[in-house]
Amino acid sequence: MLSLPSFLQFRPLLNTNISSSSTLPLPNSFKLSVRMARSALDEMSESGAFARTASTFRNIISRDPNSEFPVESGRYHLYISYACPWASRCLAYLNIKGLDKVISFTSVNPIWERTKESDEHMGWVFPATDAELPGAGPDPLNGAKSIRDLYELASTNYSGKYTVPVLWDKKLKTVVNNESSDIIRMFNSEFNAIAENPDMDLYPPQLRAKINETNEWIYDAINNGVYKCGFARKQEPYDEAVTKLYEALDKCEEILDKQRYICGNTLTEADIRLFVTLIRFDEVYAVHFKCNKKLLREYPNLFNYTKDIYQVPGMSSTVNMEHIKRHYYGSHPTINPFGIIPSGPNIDYSSPHGRERRLATETREI
Ligand SMILES: N[C@@H](CCC(=O)N[C@@H](CS)C(=O)NCC(=O)O)C(=O)O
């Protein structure tokens, strides 16, 4: 039997292409809406709270040459939207690990459009040409018009959402994996034989427990927390999410007062995962998702930390604020019916952050 990389061995859904509605243990109140769900805007429990469904393609690319999806230069393609934080963390890994020459990528248009004439679904589509908007390009592999087309090429009975990122296998013409937390781990460890930065380990064995524990509260309260604020349809779930969000941001601020990165003094996966939300915070979430109790730039440590991560080689090109703003303000008509894009604040994340100087000599215990 194929042995799986240790970082993924605990997962229950490996190497299965299954429909989310058939297997996930969901609360009764939520089951019907999940089966019907086609986009995140539909993922609503009866209480009016946003409840994200799990990804369904969970295959693993492995350095084991006998695996179904072995590491091969040029075989895999990453479909992203620059707007999407989950997809952006995959692109960040592609750059940081120096995999850009062995894994190609394409970004869709930022604003959701109708994906088919026969129904009302709104989702990610490819532009017809490279010239429409810098960064977005047509599908170079399958001539797909939308991300939905790719899922339908890969599976005839797929009933989940048509999300990015999508890690695509050019050889088997299928989706390998559509869960960013899996994809970043594969990029971190499996491609080292052909990566330009094989020694960069963002999930080192000695920090794994710490990273996992940190990811858990940051995902719940911050990464997914901003969506719970923005997509809430009743006051109570919003209040709950926003309280939790700011407790977690305050906790980060305190941690980052004592150490350069969120899990200590080395850059880890947990930083990349936190960054993708922070970089969107003042430009989008503060306004569009009503996360306005405090702005990121009012947190001195978090703000400079965000600049610090932005300035890691390979990171800045993964941040396309034009795509980010166009997407959020333009794709959720229930939240922003006229699609007006606020003009500010246009923060310069490449300005000095001072974190290496301030924290170099004082590594205090928390
Ligand atoms: N669990 C997925 C979540 C991905 C996800 O939610 N992507 C959003 C964009 S930010 C999406 O594609 N949504 C499409 C939709 O809701 O229809 C991951 O982390 O990879």
The ligand as an SDF file (V2000), in Angstrom:
LIG
                    3D

 20 19  0  0  0  0  0  0  0  0999 V2000
  -11.1600   25.0840    1.7290 N   0  0  0  0  0  0  0  0  0  0  0  0
  -10.8570   25.7390    0.5640 C   0  0  0  0  0  0  0  0  0  0  0  0
  -11.6330   27.0240    0.4720 C   0  0  0  0  0  0  0  0  0  0  0  0
  -11.4560   27.7140   -0.8420 C   0  0  0  0  0  0  0  0  0  0  0  0
  -12.5070   28.7890   -1.0860 C   0  0  0  0  0  0  0  0  0  0  0  0
  -13.4570   28.9470   -0.3170 O   0  0  0  0  0  0  0  0  0  0  0  0
  -12.3240   29.5850   -2.1510 N   0  0  0  0  0  0  0  0  0  0  0  0
  -13.2860   30.5990   -2.4840 C   0  0  0  0  0  0  0  0  0  0  0  0
  -12.6140   31.8740   -2.9160 C   0  0  0  0  0  0  0  0  0  0  0  0
  -11.8540   32.7650   -1.6400 S   0  0  0  0  0  0  0  0  0  0  0  0
  -14.0780   30.1630   -3.6910 C   0  0  0  0  0  0  0  0  0  0  0  0
  -13.5030   29.7350   -4.6680 O   0  0  0  0  0  0  0  0  0  0  0  0
  -15.3850   30.3040   -3.6420 N   0  0  0  0  0  0  0  0  0  0  0  0
  -16.2420   29.9830   -4.7230 C   0  0  0  0  0  0  0  0  0  0  0  0
  -17.6610   29.8700   -4.2820 C   0  0  0  0  0  0  0  0  0  0  0  0
  -17.9380   30.0710   -3.1060 O   0  0  0  0  0  0  0  0  0  0  0  0
  -18.4690   29.5620   -5.1430 O   0  0  0  0  0  0  0  0  0  0  0  0
   -9.3740   25.9610    0.5490 C   0  0  0  0  0  0  0  0  0  0  0  0
   -8.8360   26.4530    1.5480 O   0  0  0  0  0  0  0  0  0  0  0  0
   -8.7340   25.6360   -0.4180 O   0  0  0  0  0  0  0  0  0  0  0  0
  1  2  1  0
  2  3  1  0
  2 18  1  0
  3  4  1  0
  4  5  1  0
  5  6  2  0
  5  7  1  0
  7  8  1  0
  8  9  1  0
  8 11  1  0
  9 10  1  0
 11 12  2  0
 11 13  1  0
 13 14  1  0
 14 15  1  0
 15 16  2  0
 15 17  1  0
 18 19  2  0
 18 20  1  0
M  END
$$$$
